[in-house]
């Protein structure tokens, strides 16, 4: 079956088509930020027109990753949203959890809630933590709230009642009443979006879902209509933040789970590229036009965390953003991409980012209205990216426009254009190498021991410089590096992550309650995964639990033993797994009772494989040469330029060199040597 994947980025929208014969075709178009669907439709149309004879359109499966949800939150361009909670708790979104990300900042600030206080309402009801109904739901108060929401023109509402993660009956009734009064309203229930403990985190997750849901629903519906007109009847599968694909209906209902869909697809691809290059553990480095993402992939699988934080008030300061209780691949993101703008700061020093030129107006070299110098402009002036071969020559860029923009900044800094461009490139590399070192150290890994998988439009351009700073000696740049996240979509399994908080002490273990809970999660998972076309008998269920010592404030995630084991054997294995992980994380164990707080399931189908084209026409591999700047050589050096696709397998070439793909360019400095392996990966060894 043919597959067509698209990944909407801040600057480019990337495509990968796997045709009926298993051949891979890659494509790239500029994103359309005002309406992301336009770029998707354009790229899909161009691919289908070019390869119409290679696919059966009626069986084509479309896969997608998007920044629609992320951008709506970061740019605060979601819909006006209502918030309904238990009466007396309307200020929950402002009080937060009373934590402080900086103990000594007397003027500490947080991002303004996505719901105003005027749109926060209290429903008269109360269910205790043990399930006892203390106050019956007063339905007339809910109908009154519905009337006020309708009067304000609010299209979407988040409902988060106390203890609804375990006792959802009042939330469900509130939803029914709201829909009775306004059938067109979008209602997001915390018991469906995030059935987990901790009120503020649950409310924050539900609010983000409600804030972005109408926009994502419209985006999904628009694309489905466009594809249907082209004869594509199968529903689109969308990448979640945890690296699995879900059907359009679920993506539209739970957009919060897609907030890191593009980066997650890249991490899935990096794991596969590492495997084909013979590496079990790698450091994934994905740099596009707007941001760069770093992800540690141990033993072939990215680490998946149980929470995420977005829209930080203070960059990179944990606790200063909106917490999301969703399963998400653990990675660190930096506001540094090809479109990141360079400027002189108030201290008279050079700064790069976090502001980006994006796709519109784009870097100065694009000649689309951008006048400020960006990382891409610097890379063009340094010779790392060719003006005639940018995006395979299909997109013309101007060296003169880049030079004009850089000249203004260089003059203000009183340095040469060459020095200014190198400063931008090196500053970005320094920022990313420090972030990578911190990320690896937090996970207890020495980054020098890991090879780097570099991809994204700008990843291979900067990989050599970052690797040298980190002490990494091996870089892997896959074929199609510039569209690797789209390739990751072709590889990723259909998968859904579900959770339910149900505290259970080890000393009072209830096997029957456990089995009922896990069977319910399994049934929900099978429903979602089978809706994407996966046969139920092939679905793989992986259970984990969030555990802690009784009285602790936070949990660690432990794989659940085989639940068919005898009770005592099962509990002993569970205890052993917890203590082993606890000791690895904290260096000691504690003699205190244990309890499970949250139960988790990942229900998934199988991963797919993709083939990548690779030609080995030795005589045509060298395309020519150009002047390229290397700090090691203290200036510009006449450097050979090679076509990645035509390099012979296993033949080593010493740097300096530029290796071009259609979608990206790899830079190899004087201290490097490179070859192409049997799978088409460009492998750079730093001597």
C-alpha positions as CSV (number, residue, x, y, z in Angstrom):
1,X,0.0,0.0,0.0
2,X,1.3,3.4,-1.0
3,X,1.8,6.1,1.8
4,X,2.2,9.8,1.5
5,X,3.5,11.7,4.5
6,X,3.6,15.5,5.2
7,X,5.2,17.5,8.0
8,X,4.1,21.1,8.3
9,X,7.0,23.1,9.7
10,X,7.4,26.8,10.5
11,X,9.3,27.5,7.3
12,X,8.9,24.5,5.0
13,X,6.3,21.7,4.6
14,X,8.0,18.4,3.8
15,X,6.7,15.4,2.0
16,X,7.7,11.7,1.5
17,X,5.8,9.4,-0.8
18,X,6.3,5.6,-0.6
19,X,4.8,4.3,-3.9
20,X,3.3,0.9,-4.6
21,X,6.7,-0.6,-5.6
22,X,8.5,0.6,-2.4
23,X,10.3,3.5,-4.0
24,X,10.7,6.7,-1.9
25,X,10.0,10.1,-3.4
26,X,10.8,13.3,-1.5
27,X,9.4,16.8,-1.9
28,X,9.5,20.2,-0.1
29,X,7.5,23.4,-0.4
30,X,7.4,26.7,1.5
31,X,4.8,26.7,4.4
32,X,1.8,29.0,4.4
33,X,1.5,30.1,8.0
34,X,-1.8,31.9,7.6
35,X,-3.4,28.7,6.3
36,X,-1.1,25.6,6.7
37,X,-3.5,23.5,4.6
38,X,-2.6,25.4,1.5
39,X,1.0,24.2,1.5
40,X,-0.1,20.6,2.3
41,X,-2.5,20.6,-0.7
42,X,0.1,22.1,-3.0
43,X,2.8,19.6,-2.1
44,X,0.4,16.6,-2.3
45,X,-0.9,17.8,-5.6
46,X,2.6,18.2,-7.1
47,X,3.7,14.7,-5.8
48,X,0.6,12.9,-7.1
49,X,0.8,14.6,-10.5
50,X,4.5,13.7,-10.8
51,X,4.1,10.1,-9.7
52,X,0.5,9.3,-10.7
53,X,1.6,6.1,-12.6
54,X,3.3,4.6,-9.5
55,X,0.4,4.6,-7.0
56,X,-3.2,3.4,-6.8
57,X,-4.9,6.5,-5.5
58,X,-7.9,4.7,-4.0
59,X,-5.5,2.8,-1.6
60,X,-3.2,5.7,-0.7
61,X,-2.7,6.3,3.0
62,X,-1.9,9.9,4.0
63,X,0.0,10.6,7.2
64,X,0.4,14.0,8.8
65,X,2.4,16.0,11.4
66,X,1.5,19.6,12.1
67,X,2.4,22.7,13.9
68,X,-1.2,24.0,14.0
69,X,-1.7,23.2,17.7
70,X,1.8,24.4,18.8
71,X,1.5,27.7,16.9
72,X,-2.0,28.4,18.2
73,X,-0.8,28.1,21.8
74,X,2.6,29.9,21.3
75,X,1.1,32.7,19.3
76,X,-2.1,32.8,21.3
77,X,-4.3,32.4,18.2
78,X,-6.7,29.8,19.4
79,X,-10.4,30.5,19.9
80,X,-12.0,32.3,22.8
81,X,-12.5,29.5,25.4
82,X,-14.7,28.9,28.4
83,X,-13.7,27.1,31.6
84,X,-16.2,25.3,33.9
85,X,-15.0,23.9,37.2
86,X,-16.4,23.0,40.6
87,X,-17.9,26.2,42.1
88,X,-15.2,28.0,44.2
89,X,-12.3,26.9,42.0
90,X,-12.7,29.4,39.2
91,X,-9.3,30.9,39.9
92,X,-7.5,27.5,39.5
93,X,-5.8,28.6,36.3
94,X,-4.4,31.7,38.0
95,X,-3.4,30.2,41.3
96,X,-1.7,27.3,39.5
97,X,0.0,24.9,41.9
98,X,1.7,27.5,44.0
99,X,5.1,26.4,42.8
100,X,7.8,29.0,41.9
101,X,10.3,28.4,39.2
102,X,12.6,31.1,40.8
103,X,12.4,31.2,44.6
104,X,14.2,34.6,44.8
105,X,12.4,36.6,42.1
106,X,9.9,38.8,44.0
107,X,8.3,39.9,40.7
108,X,7.9,36.4,39.3
109,X,5.6,36.1,36.3
110,X,3.8,33.3,34.4
111,X,2.0,33.3,31.1
112,X,-1.5,34.6,31.2
113,X,-4.0,31.8,31.3
114,X,-5.6,31.0,27.9
115,X,-9.0,31.5,29.5
116,X,-9.9,34.9,31.0
117,X,-11.4,35.2,34.5
118,X,-14.6,36.5,33.0
119,X,-15.0,33.2,31.0
120,X,-14.3,31.0,34.0
121,X,-17.5,29.6,35.6
122,X,-18.3,27.5,38.7
123,X,-20.9,24.6,38.5
124,X,-22.6,23.8,41.9
125,X,-21.5,20.3,42.6
126,X,-18.9,18.3,44.6
127,X,-17.7,14.8,44.7
128,X,-15.2,13.8,47.4
129,X,-11.9,12.0,46.7
130,X,-13.5,8.7,47.8
131,X,-16.4,9.1,45.3
132,X,-19.0,10.2,47.8
133,X,-21.4,12.9,46.3
134,X,-21.2,15.8,48.7
135,X,-23.3,18.1,46.6
136,X,-25.5,16.9,43.7
137,X,-25.0,18.7,40.4
138,X,-27.4,21.6,40.2
139,X,-28.4,21.5,36.5
140,X,-30.0,24.9,36.4
141,X,-26.5,26.5,37.2
142,X,-25.1,24.6,34.2
143,X,-27.9,25.7,31.9
144,X,-27.3,29.3,33.1
145,X,-23.5,28.9,32.3
146,X,-24.4,27.5,28.8
147,X,-26.6,30.6,28.2
148,X,-23.8,33.0,29.2
149,X,-21.3,31.1,26.9
150,X,-23.7,31.3,24.0
151,X,-24.3,35.0,24.6
152,X,-20.5,35.6,24.6
153,X,-20.1,33.7,21.3
154,X,-17.8,31.1,22.9
155,X,-17.4,28.1,20.7
156,X,-15.2,25.9,22.9
157,X,-15.3,25.0,26.6
158,X,-13.0,23.0,29.0
159,X,-14.7,21.2,31.8
160,X,-12.6,20.2,34.8
161,X,-14.4,19.2,38.0
162,X,-12.8,18.0,41.2
163,X,-11.9,14.3,41.2
164,X,-13.5,13.8,37.8
165,X,-10.4,11.7,36.7
166,X,-11.9,8.9,38.8
167,X,-15.6,9.9,39.1
168,X,-16.6,11.5,35.8
169,X,-20.4,11.3,36.1
170,X,-20.9,15.0,36.9
171,X,-18.6,16.1,34.1
172,X,-20.4,13.9,31.6
173,X,-23.7,15.4,32.7
174,X,-22.3,18.9,32.4
175,X,-21.3,18.1,28.8
176,X,-24.7,16.8,28.0
177,X,-26.4,19.9,29.3
178,X,-24.0,22.3,27.5
179,X,-24.7,20.5,24.2
180,X,-28.4,20.6,24.8
181,X,-28.3,24.3,25.1
182,X,-25.8,24.8,22.2
183,X,-25.4,21.7,19.9
184,X,-22.5,23.3,18.0
185,X,-20.2,23.9,21.0
186,X,-17.0,22.0,21.4
187,X,-16.8,20.4,24.9
188,X,-13.5,19.1,26.2
189,X,-13.8,17.0,29.4
190,X,-10.8,16.5,31.7
191,X,-12.0,12.9,32.3
192,X,-11.5,12.2,28.6
193,X,-8.6,14.5,27.8
194,X,-6.5,13.8,30.9
195,X,-8.0,11.3,33.4
196,X,-5.1,11.9,35.9
197,X,-4.6,13.3,39.4
198,X,-3.5,16.9,40.1
199,X,-6.1,19.5,39.4
200,X,-4.1,22.3,37.9
201,X,-2.1,20.0,35.5
202,X,-5.4,18.3,34.4
203,X,-7.1,21.7,34.0
204,X,-4.2,23.1,32.0
205,X,-4.1,20.2,29.6
206,X,-7.9,20.3,29.1
207,X,-7.8,24.1,28.5
208,X,-5.1,23.8,25.8
209,X,-7.2,21.1,24.2
210,X,-10.3,23.3,24.2
211,X,-8.4,26.3,23.0
212,X,-7.0,24.6,19.9
213,X,-9.8,22.1,19.2
214,X,-12.0,24.1,16.7
215,X,-8.9,25.2,14.8
216,X,-7.5,21.6,14.5
217,X,-11.0,20.2,13.7
218,X,-11.3,22.7,10.9
219,X,-7.8,21.9,9.6
220,X,-8.5,18.1,9.6
221,X,-11.9,18.5,8.0
222,X,-10.4,20.9,5.3
223,X,-7.7,18.4,4.4
224,X,-10.1,15.4,4.3
225,X,-12.3,17.3,1.9
226,X,-9.4,18.3,-0.3
227,X,-8.0,14.7,-0.4
228,X,-11.5,13.3,-1.1
229,X,-11.7,15.5,-4.2
230,X,-8.5,13.9,-5.4
231,X,-9.9,10.4,-4.9
232,X,-8.2,9.7,-1.5
233,X,-10.9,8.2,0.7
234,X,-8.9,6.8,3.6
235,X,-8.8,9.0,6.7
236,X,-5.6,10.8,7.4
237,X,-3.4,9.3,10.3
238,X,-1.8,12.0,12.5
239,X,1.4,11.8,14.5
240,X,1.1,12.3,18.3
241,X,3.7,13.7,20.6
242,X,4.6,10.2,21.8
243,X,5.5,8.9,18.3
244,X,2.4,7.0,17.3
245,X,-0.2,7.6,14.6
246,X,-3.9,8.1,15.3
247,X,-7.0,8.5,13.1
248,X,-8.3,12.0,12.1
249,X,-11.3,11.8,14.4
250,X,-9.1,11.3,17.5
251,X,-6.7,14.0,16.3
252,X,-9.5,16.4,16.0
253,X,-11.0,15.5,19.4
254,X,-7.7,15.5,21.3
255,X,-5.4,18.0,19.5
256,X,-3.3,18.6,22.7
257,X,-1.7,15.2,22.1
258,X,-0.4,16.5,18.7
259,X,1.5,19.5,20.1
260,X,4.9,17.9,19.4
261,X,3.9,15.8,16.4
262,X,6.6,17.0,14.0
263,X,9.6,16.6,16.4
264,X,8.2,13.2,17.5
265,X,8.2,12.0,13.9
266,X,11.8,13.2,13.6
267,X,12.9,11.2,16.7
268,X,11.2,8.1,15.3
269,X,13.1,8.6,12.0
270,X,16.4,9.2,13.9
271,X,16.0,5.9,15.8
272,X,15.6,4.0,12.5
273,X,18.5,5.8,10.8
274,X,20.7,4.9,13.8
275,X,19.6,1.3,13.5
276,X,20.4,1.1,9.8
277,X,23.9,2.6,10.5
278,X,24.5,-0.1,13.2
279,X,24.1,2.2,16.2
280,X,21.7,1.3,19.0
281,X,21.9,4.6,20.9
282,X,22.2,8.0,19.2
283,X,21.8,11.7,19.8
284,X,19.1,13.0,17.4
285,X,19.7,16.6,16.1
286,X,16.8,18.0,14.1
287,X,17.3,21.6,12.9
288,X,14.7,23.2,10.6
289,X,13.9,26.8,9.7
290,X,12.4,27.8,13.0
291,X,13.7,25.6,15.8
292,X,16.2,22.9,16.6
293,X,15.3,19.8,18.6
294,X,17.7,17.5,20.4
295,X,16.7,14.0,21.6
296,X,18.6,11.2,23.3
297,X,17.6,7.8,21.9
298,X,18.9,5.0,24.1
299,X,18.7,1.4,22.8
300,X,16.8,2.2,19.7
301,X,13.8,3.9,21.3
302,X,13.2,7.5,22.3
303,X,12.4,8.1,26.0
304,X,8.7,8.9,26.5
305,X,7.8,11.1,29.4
306,X,4.4,11.5,31.1
307,X,4.3,15.3,31.0
308,X,5.3,18.3,29.0
309,X,5.5,22.1,29.4
310,X,4.9,24.7,26.7
311,X,4.8,28.4,26.2
312,X,7.4,29.2,28.9
313,X,7.3,32.8,30.3
314,X,11.1,32.4,30.9
315,X,12.8,30.4,28.1
316,X,13.9,26.9,29.2
317,X,12.7,27.5,32.8
318,X,10.7,24.5,34.0
319,X,7.6,25.7,35.8
320,X,7.2,28.9,33.9
321,X,4.8,27.5,31.2
322,X,1.6,25.6,30.8
323,X,2.0,22.0,32.1
324,X,0.5,19.3,29.9
325,X,-0.2,15.8,31.2
326,X,0.4,13.9,28.0
327,X,2.7,11.2,26.8
328,X,5.5,12.9,24.9
329,X,9.0,12.0,23.6
330,X,11.5,13.6,25.8
331,X,13.5,16.2,23.9
332,X,14.9,19.7,24.3
333,X,13.9,22.4,21.9
334,X,15.8,25.6,21.1
335,X,14.5,28.7,19.3
336,X,17.3,28.5,16.7
337,X,16.7,27.5,13.1
338,X,17.6,28.6,9.7
339,X,15.2,31.6,9.9
340,X,16.4,32.8,13.4
341,X,17.1,36.5,13.2
342,X,20.5,37.8,14.3
343,X,20.7,41.2,16.0
344,X,22.8,43.4,18.3
345,X,21.6,43.3,21.9
346,X,21.5,46.2,24.4
347,X,25.0,45.3,25.6
348,X,26.4,45.7,22.1
349,X,26.9,41.9,21.6
350,X,25.6,39.5,19.0
351,X,22.3,37.6,19.7
352,X,20.6,35.0,17.5
353,X,16.9,34.2,18.0
354,X,14.4,33.4,19.4
355,X,12.6,35.6,16.8
356,X,12.4,33.9,13.4
357,X,11.7,35.2,9.9
358,X,9.8,32.0,9.2
359,X,8.5,31.3,5.7
360,X,7.1,34.9,5.4
361,X,9.0,37.1,4.9
362,X,11.8,34.5,5.4
363,X,15.6,35.1,5.4
364,X,16.9,38.1,3.4
365,X,18.3,35.7,0.8
366,X,14.8,34.5,0.0
367,X,13.9,37.9,-1.4
368,X,10.4,37.7,0.0
369,X,10.5,40.9,2.1
370,X,13.0,39.9,4.8
371,X,15.6,42.5,5.5
372,X,17.2,41.2,8.7
373,X,20.1,38.7,8.7
374,X,19.3,35.2,9.7
375,X,21.2,31.9,10.3
376,X,20.4,30.9,6.7
377,X,21.9,34.1,5.3
378,X,25.1,33.5,7.3
379,X,25.3,29.9,6.1
380,X,25.0,31.1,2.5
381,X,27.7,33.7,2.9
382,X,30.0,31.2,4.5
383,X,29.6,28.9,1.5
384,X,27.9,26.1,3.4
385,X,24.7,26.4,1.3
386,X,24.8,27.0,-2.4
387,X,22.6,29.6,-4.0
388,X,22.0,27.5,-7.2
389,X,21.4,24.2,-5.4
390,X,19.1,25.4,-2.6
391,X,16.2,22.9,-2.3
392,X,17.7,21.1,-5.4
393,X,17.8,24.3,-7.4
394,X,14.0,24.7,-7.4
395,X,14.1,27.7,-5.0
396,X,16.5,30.5,-5.9
397,X,18.2,32.5,-3.2
398,X,20.3,35.6,-3.5
399,X,23.9,35.9,-2.1
400,X,23.7,39.6,-2.7
401,X,20.5,40.0,-0.6
402,X,22.1,38.0,2.2
403,X,25.3,40.1,2.0
404,X,23.3,43.4,2.1
405,X,21.4,42.3,5.3
406,X,24.6,41.0,6.9
407,X,26.5,44.2,6.1
408,X,24.2,46.4,8.2
409,X,24.6,44.1,11.3
410,X,28.3,43.8,10.7
411,X,28.7,47.6,10.6
412,X,26.7,48.1,13.8
413,X,29.0,45.5,15.5
414,X,32.1,47.0,13.9
415,X,33.3,43.7,12.4
416,X,33.7,42.4,8.9
417,X,30.8,40.6,7.1
418,X,32.8,37.4,7.2
419,X,33.4,37.7,10.9
420,X,29.7,38.5,11.5
421,X,28.5,35.5,9.5
422,X,30.8,33.2,11.3
423,X,29.8,34.6,14.6
424,X,26.2,33.8,13.9
425,X,26.9,30.3,12.8
426,X,29.2,29.6,15.7
427,X,26.9,31.2,18.3
428,X,24.1,28.9,17.2
429,X,26.4,25.9,17.4
430,X,27.5,26.9,20.9
431,X,23.9,27.3,22.1
432,X,22.9,23.9,20.7
433,X,26.0,22.1,22.0
434,X,25.4,23.4,25.5
435,X,21.7,22.3,25.4
436,X,22.7,18.9,24.1
437,X,25.2,18.5,26.9
438,X,22.7,19.5,29.5
439,X,20.0,17.1,28.1
440,X,22.5,14.2,28.0
441,X,23.8,14.9,31.5
442,X,20.2,15.1,32.9
443,X,19.7,11.6,31.6
444,X,23.0,10.4,32.9
445,X,24.8,10.0,29.6
446,X,28.1,11.2,28.3
447,X,27.3,12.8,24.9
448,X,30.9,12.0,23.7
449,X,29.9,8.3,23.7
450,X,27.0,8.8,21.2
451,X,27.0,9.2,17.5
452,X,24.8,12.1,16.2
453,X,22.0,11.6,13.7
454,X,21.7,15.0,12.0
455,X,18.7,16.0,9.8
456,X,16.3,18.7,9.0
457,X,17.0,21.4,6.4
458,X,19.8,23.0,8.5
459,X,20.8,20.0,10.7
460,X,23.6,18.6,8.5
461,X,24.9,22.2,7.9
462,X,25.6,22.7,11.7
463,X,26.2,19.1,12.8
464,X,30.0,19.2,12.2
465,X,30.5,22.3,14.3
466,X,28.3,21.1,17.1
467,X,29.9,17.6,17.2
468,X,33.3,19.1,17.5
469,X,32.2,21.2,20.5
470,X,30.6,18.1,22.2
471,X,33.5,15.8,21.4
472,X,31.3,13.6,19.2
473,X,33.4,11.7,16.7
474,X,30.7,10.2,14.3
475,X,27.8,12.0,12.5
476,X,25.1,10.2,10.5
477,X,23.3,12.2,7.9
478,X,20.5,10.1,6.3
479,X,19.3,10.2,2.7
480,X,16.5,12.7,2.6
481,X,17.8,14.5,5.7
482,X,15.9,17.6,4.9
483,X,12.5,15.8,5.1
484,X,13.4,13.2,7.7
485,X,10.3,13.9,9.9
486,X,8.1,13.1,7.0
487,X,10.0,9.8,6.5
488,X,9.5,9.2,10.2
489,X,5.8,9.2,9.6
490,X,6.2,6.4,7.1
491,X,8.0,4.3,9.7
492,X,5.9,5.1,12.8
493,X,3.3,2.6,14.1
494,X,-0.3,3.3,14.6
495,X,-0.4,3.8,18.4
496,X,-2.4,5.4,21.1
497,X,-1.4,6.2,24.7
498,X,-4.1,6.0,27.4
499,X,-4.0,6.6,31.2
500,X,-6.1,6.5,34.2
501,X,-5.3,7.5,37.8
502,X,-6.5,5.0,40.3
503,X,-4.3,4.9,43.5
504,X,-3.6,1.4,44.8
505,X,-1.2,0.6,47.7
506,X,1.0,-2.5,47.2
507,X,0.1,-3.6,50.7
508,X,-3.6,-3.6,49.7
509,X,-3.4,-4.9,46.2
510,X,-6.6,-5.7,44.4
511,X,-6.0,-8.0,41.5
512,X,-9.6,-7.8,40.3
513,X,-9.7,-4.0,40.3
514,X,-6.4,-4.0,38.4
515,X,-7.7,-6.3,35.8
516,X,-10.9,-4.4,35.3
517,X,-8.9,-1.2,34.9
518,X,-6.4,-2.6,32.4
519,X,-9.1,-4.4,30.4
520,X,-11.0,-1.1,30.1
521,X,-7.8,0.7,28.9
522,X,-7.1,-2.2,26.5
523,X,-10.7,-2.0,25.0
524,X,-10.3,1.8,24.5
525,X,-6.9,1.3,22.9
526,X,-8.2,-1.5,20.5
527,X,-11.0,0.8,19.4
528,X,-8.7,3.6,18.4
529,X,-6.0,1.5,16.8
530,X,-8.3,-0.8,14.9
531,X,-10.2,2.3,13.6
532,X,-6.9,3.1,11.7
533,X,-7.0,-0.3,10.0
534,X,-4.8,-2.4,12.3
535,X,-6.2,-5.9,12.8
536,X,-7.1,-6.4,16.5
537,X,-5.2,-9.6,16.8
538,X,-1.9,-7.8,15.9
539,X,-2.3,-5.0,18.4
540,X,0.5,-5.0,21.0
541,X,-0.3,-3.7,24.5
542,X,2.4,-2.3,26.8
543,X,1.4,-1.5,30.3
544,X,3.3,0.8,32.7
545,X,2.4,2.4,36.0
546,X,3.4,5.6,37.8
547,X,4.6,4.6,41.3
548,X,6.0,6.3,44.4
549,X,6.6,5.8,48.1
550,X,3.4,6.6,50.0
551,X,3.6,10.3,50.9
552,X,5.9,11.4,48.1
553,X,4.8,14.2,45.8
554,X,5.9,12.7,42.4
555,X,6.1,9.3,40.7
556,X,8.4,7.3,38.5
557,X,7.2,5.2,35.6
558,X,7.7,1.4,35.9
559,X,6.9,-1.3,33.4
560,X,4.1,-3.5,34.7
561,X,5.0,-7.3,35.1
562,X,3.0,-10.0,33.3
563,X,-0.4,-9.7,35.1
564,X,-1.0,-13.4,34.7
565,X,1.7,-14.2,37.2
566,X,0.6,-15.3,40.7
567,X,-0.1,-12.3,42.9
568,X,3.0,-12.6,45.2
569,X,5.3,-13.2,42.2
570,X,3.7,-10.2,40.4
571,X,4.1,-7.9,43.3
572,X,7.7,-8.9,44.0
573,X,8.7,-8.2,40.4
574,X,6.9,-4.9,40.6
575,X,8.7,-3.9,43.8
576,X,12.1,-5.0,42.3
577,X,11.5,-3.0,39.1
578,X,10.6,0.1,41.2
579,X,13.6,-0.1,43.5
580,X,16.0,-0.8,40.6
581,X,14.9,2.3,38.8
582,X,14.7,4.4,41.9
583,X,18.3,3.5,42.8
584,X,19.4,4.4,39.2
585,X,17.7,7.8,39.5
586,X,18.5,8.8,43.1
587,X,21.4,6.6,44.2
588,X,19.5,5.1,47.1
589,X,16.4,3.3,48.2
590,X,13.8,4.2,50.9
591,X,12.2,1.8,53.4
592,X,8.6,3.0,53.0
593,X,5.4,1.5,51.6
594,X,4.8,1.7,47.8
595,X,1.7,2.7,45.8
596,X,0.6,2.9,42.2
597,X,-1.0,6.3,41.2
598,X,-1.6,6.2,37.5
599,X,-2.0,3.2,35.1
600,X,-0.8,3.6,31.5
601,X,-1.3,1.7,28.2
602,X,0.4,2.0,24.8
603,X,-1.6,0.0,22.3
604,X,0.2,-0.1,18.9
605,X,0.5,-1.8,15.6
606,X,3.8,-2.7,13.9
607,X,6.4,-0.3,12.6
608,X,6.9,-0.1,8.8
609,X,10.1,-0.1,6.8
610,X,11.1,2.3,4.0
611,X,13.6,2.0,1.2
612,X,15.8,4.9,0.2
613,X,17.2,5.5,-3.2
614,X,20.9,5.6,-3.7
615,X,22.9,5.9,-6.9
616,X,26.6,5.1,-7.1
617,X,27.8,6.8,-10.3
618,X,31.4,7.6,-9.2
619,X,32.3,9.8,-12.2
620,X,29.5,12.2,-11.5
621,X,29.7,12.4,-7.7
622,X,31.8,15.6,-7.7
623,X,29.7,18.5,-8.9
624,X,32.4,21.2,-8.7
625,X,33.8,23.5,-6.0
626,X,33.3,26.8,-4.2
627,X,34.8,29.0,-1.6
628,X,33.8,27.8,1.9
629,X,34.8,29.3,5.3
630,X,36.4,27.1,7.9
631,X,37.6,28.5,11.2
632,X,40.1,25.6,11.4
633,X,41.7,27.0,8.2
634,X,41.3,30.6,9.3
635,X,39.4,31.6,6.3
636,X,37.8,30.6,3.0
637,X,39.1,27.4,1.3
638,X,38.3,26.2,-2.2
639,X,36.2,23.2,-1.3
640,X,34.8,20.3,-3.4
641,X,31.1,19.9,-3.7
642,X,29.6,16.3,-4.0
643,X,26.2,14.9,-4.9
644,X,25.2,12.7,-2.0
645,X,23.1,10.3,-4.2
646,X,26.1,9.6,-6.5
647,X,28.8,8.8,-4.0
648,X,30.0,5.2,-4.1
649,X,29.3,3.0,-1.1
650,X,32.2,2.7,1.3
651,X,34.6,5.0,-0.5
652,X,36.1,7.4,2.1
653,X,36.8,11.1,1.1
654,X,38.7,13.5,3.4
655,X,37.4,16.9,4.2
656,X,36.9,19.7,3.7
657,X,33.9,19.1,1.5
658,X,30.3,20.0,0.9
659,X,27.9,17.1,0.3
660,X,24.5,18.2,-1.2
661,X,21.2,16.5,-1.2
662,X,18.1,18.0,-2.8
663,X,16.6,18.9,0.6
664,X,19.7,19.6,2.7
665,X,23.5,20.1,2.7
666,X,26.2,18.5,4.9
667,X,29.3,20.3,5.8
668,X,32.5,18.4,6.4
669,X,35.4,20.4,7.8
670,X,39.2,19.8,7.4
671,X,39.2,17.5,10.4
672,X,36.6,15.2,8.9
673,X,36.3,12.3,6.5
674,X,33.1,10.8,5.1
675,X,31.6,7.9,3.2
676,X,28.2,6.6,2.2
677,X,27.1,3.3,3.8
678,X,25.0,0.6,2.1
679,X,21.8,2.2,3.3
680,X,22.6,5.6,1.8
681,X,23.6,7.3,5.1
682,X,26.3,9.8,4.8
683,X,28.7,8.9,7.7
684,X,31.1,11.6,8.8
685,X,34.0,10.7,11.1
686,X,35.8,13.5,12.9
687,X,39.5,12.7,13.2
